[in-house]
Amino acid sequence: MSTPPAAKPASAAQDAATIKPATGKLGVMIPGMGAVATTLIAGVEAVRRGLAKPIGSVSQMGHIRLGKRTDNRSPLIKDFAPIADLNDIVFTGWDIFGGNLYDAAKTAQVLDRDQLEQIRPFLESIEPMPAVFDQHYVKRLTGKKIKTGKNKCDLANQIRNDIAEFKTKTDRQIMIWCGSTEIFLEHTAVHQTLEAFEKGLVEDDPNISPSMLYAWAALKEGIPFANGAPNLTVDIPALNELSRKMNAPICGKDFKTGQTFIKTVLAPAFKTRMLGVSGWYSTNILGNRDGEVLDDPESFKTKEESKLGVLDVIFQPELYPDLYKDLYHKVRINYYPPRGDNKEGWDNIDIFGWLGYPMQLKVDFLCRDSILAAPLALDLILFMDLAARTPSLRGLGIQEWLSFYFKAPDSAPGVYPEHDLFIQSMKLKNTLRHIMGEDLITHLGLDYYGE
């Protein structure tokens, strides 16, 4: 006799019924409209016109299993969850170099000229606004089209004015940082409370970076903010406080694209098989603007911290000292202009197995940085908008269920971030199941073998 399906939790069923529909235009605001942003925007337009497929986007191409394996229910995520339609997305943003997005895309040299020509009028119709920029935080770039103001509070309010103008043209908004990596900053007193932070804006506190101005402006306007770079930005109590106060979700940080993506696949495999790792040497060469920025030691320090934290969390050396206590982990990034956006990430991994016998694995990933980042940015835009319309998610502040997309995922104070790609994927899909009133998938599977 078959067992009737378990009743859905009342809270989840209620949540699914109260998610606001994705009606009207979704306005996407992007600080930093360089290689990643232009690749994202050009790609979305190409998909909308039927010129390409959204490969790499979980929200567009991924399926989600519902119920038992025998139920054969695996709809596309975009058909299951009420996410915005690509045709309803409107883009704007800020950049320090001027020119329209067609010019910016040509400079980035990620997409083929023929592909850009097909959507040239659309790209030419988008011209970034002057940006908030301070060379102290990004040493290798020189701003050509930047805002001026009497202090950081003035500059942040200029961003709010830009947002207010965009709000008249769109129904909902989200902001996603696609700008450069800023210098390494640590928590200081100005970051501890919203009151201290807003006082610091007026006093031009040097520990408040441009990315924080954008995040503060977005959150004050009730707009979700996603951080695609390893900057400190919203990883501070003050902006966590503002996020919860305004019911404006936040997430970050640092798009998980090439080398770290591979690490979060391989490291869980070694740990699952109880194989030891004595050393992991990673080096990168890239020649785009990101590579130029990271050629500065202070910006590299920010990126290094983001990339180094992955293995410690996955391997848990305090629990597995025989396997990982003495792991030597080194990360290098080298600016090499001839490579452009086509990054090469090379890893040498020294592992050991039964009775301590050594082995090696070498990985050479010749990837395209912005091609990998663009679909991550698209998913974050759509899922953050969904979070803002979902009662049980929007008041949380940090959206840890989106850890799947980041090198250094944000998490609640006192909770270590989850780095294992497959656990992250399960967390993402189970969150979607939960808010839509579906049973969570545990993969236990014992009920297939009962009487």
C-alpha positions, 0 to 999 in steps of 0.5 A: 500500500502506497504511503500518502505524501507528507503534508507541506509545512504550513510556513512554507506553503504560506510563503509560496502563496505570499511571494509577490509576482515578478510583474513589470520591469526589473531594473539592474544597476551595475557599478563597473560596466567593464568586461563582466557587465558588458558580457552579461548585458550583451549575452542577455540581449543575444538570448532575448533575440534568439541568437544564443543560449544562456549556457552557464545559467542555472536559473535559465537552463537548470532543472530541479527535482521535486518529490521522489525520483519515481515522481518524474517531476523535474521542471526548469527552475525558471518555470518552477520559481517565480523569477523575472523573465529576461525580457523584463530586465532593464540595465543601467550603471556607472563606469569611470571610463565613459562611452557607451556599452558598445565601446566598452565591450569592444575595449574588453575584447571578450565577445567576437566583433560579429556578435557585437555588431548584431546587437550594436544599437542596443549596446550603444543605447546604454551609456553609463553614468559618472561613477564614484571613484577614488584611486586610493582604493584601486591604484592601477586605474585612472578615472575619466568620468567620475562624480565630485562631491564635498564628502562621501555622504554627498557622493553616496547621495548622488548615487541615491539620486541616480537610483531615484531617477531609475526607479521612475522607469522600472518597477523593481531594482537590484544592484550588483557590483561588477567593478574592480577589486579594491585594496584590502580593508579590515573591520574598524570602528566605523564599520560596527554600527549604522550610526558610526558608518553614516557619521563616517560618510560625513567625516570622509572616513578612509575605511569607507570605500567606494563600493560601500557607498554604492551598497549603502545607497542601494540599501537605503533605497530598499534595493538588494545588493550583490557583491561580485568582487572580494571587497569588504563592502557589505561584510560589515555589521553596519550594512548588515544592520541596514540590510535587515532594517530595510528588508533589502537582501545582500550577498557576496562575495567574489564571483566563483569563476575559474580556479576556485570553481575547480577547487570547490569541486576537487577538494570535496572529492579528496575529502570524501575519499579521505585522501590527504593533501600536502600542498596546493600551488595555484597560479594564474595569468590574465591580461584584462583590466582585472589582471592590471588591477590585481598587479597592485599588491594591495588589491591582490591582498584582497583577492588572495584572502578570498581565494585562500579561505576555500581549502581550510573550510572544506578540509577542516584540518582541525578535524582531520589533522592526519590528512590536512594539518600541514597543507601548504597552500599558495596562490599567485596572480600574474598580469600578462597583457597578451592573454586578455580575458582568456585567463589560464589557471594552473594548479599543482596538487600534491596528495597522498593515499594509503600508507602515506604514498604520494601522488600528484594531480595537475590542472591547467584550466584555460578559461574565459573569465567574463564568459564564466562570470556573466551567467553567475551575475544573471542568476544572482540578479534573478534570485536576489530579486526573488529573495526581495519578493519572498517574506521569509528571505528578504528580512534575513539580510545575508542570503547564504543560499546563494553561496554557490556563486561566490569564492568567499560566501557571506554567512551569519556571524559565528557560522563558517561559510559553506564552500563545497560546490555540491553542498552549495547547490543542494542549499540553493535548490532546497531553498527554492523547494522550501519557499515554494512549499515543496518537500526538501530532498535529502537523498536518503532513499530508504522508502524505495526499499520498504514493504 
